């Protein structure tokens, strides 16, 4: 009887530990510590942790399934009206946009590909010609340390395919990429730290940049 009790206790303990591990936030950016500065690592870990808490609160599923559902939301654009209105969103985006990491890792397309710029047609308002505008999106620096670091460290084929596209400097819709990743990433890959880091930083906070830019 004692042996049975010990076995049951051990099984319960393992189950609890496994459950906690599947839900806990790892310091995913630590895998990049030999190619990014410590301040970058600290920022990325902090932002990822906040994103994961928001995922759990938003989708109410386990962490792996929440990441899957998030990619589905990006792919379809089907977010709740309050998804980008959680309590720390504005503060997190301010920290992200004003960080050294952002300054070193995001650039205007014109900095490496002037042929990709699109001139917005001239328009008139009250009989006056408006100033010519140029569409010059801010994208991940295809030659930056962050992208190179992820390519060197990441083991997911689907994520590497995405990163190879980033490395070309093409400004591709997050929705299109998210749809491919939603269909391609296995459960094992969704549990991988760098996969989660990329989804948090390259998708959530990248989309956040677009949202906050429109408000300003």
HELIX and SHEET records of a PDB file:
HELIX    1   1 UNK A    2  UNK A   23  1                                  22    
HELIX    2   2 UNK A   28  UNK A   32  5                                   5    
HELIX    3   3 UNK A   38  UNK A   59  1                                  22    
HELIX    4   4 UNK A   63  UNK A   76  1                                  14    
HELIX    5   5 UNK A   89  UNK A   97  1                                   9    
HELIX    6   6 UNK A  100  UNK A  105  1                                   6    
HELIX    7   7 UNK A  109  UNK A  111  5                                   3    
HELIX    8   8 UNK A  114  UNK A  116  5                                   3    
HELIX    9   9 UNK A  145  UNK A  153  1                                   9    
HELIX   10  10 UNK A  157  UNK A  168  1                                  12    
HELIX   11  11 UNK A  174  UNK A  184  1                                  11    
HELIX   12  12 UNK A  187  UNK A  190  1                                   4    
HELIX   13  13 UNK A  193  UNK A  198  1                                   6    
HELIX   14  14 UNK A  199  UNK A  205  3                                   7    
HELIX   15  15 UNK A  206  UNK A  215  1                                  10    
SHEET    1   A 2 UNK A 106  UNK A 108  0                                        
SHEET    2   A 2 UNK A 138  UNK A 140 -1                                        
SHEET    1   B 2 UNK A 118  UNK A 120  0                                        
SHEET    2   B 2 UNK A 133  UNK A 135 -1                                        
SHEET    1   C 2 UNK A 124  UNK A 125  0                                        
SHEET    2   C 2 UNK A 128  UNK A 129 -1                                        
END                                                                             
